[in-house]
C-alpha cells in the first residue's frame, strides 16, 4: 500500500472480485515482491475508479450520514417541550 488511493482500490477490488480471487491473482503475479494493485487490475482487464470518482463517492456518503443526523436532530427537537418564558 502506497497511499489512501491504494487502500480505496484494494477495498473496491475486494468488493468486486472477492478476497479469494484477489489472493489467487496476487499469488500468481507475485515475484520477489508483492505485485502493485495496478498490475493486478491490468491482469484482470479491469480499470479501478479514478481518485475523483472515489472522492465523489466519499462526499456522497458523508452527505448521507450528515442528512441522517440532521433528520434525527430535527425529530428530537420537534418532540422537545418548548422552553419559552411566560409572557406578561
Secondary structure, DSSP 4 states (H G I P E B T S, - for coil): --SHHHHHHHHHHHHHH-HHHHHHHHHHH-SSSPPPHHHHHHHHT--PPPHHHHHHHHHHHHHHHHHHHHHHHHHHHHHSPP-PPPP-
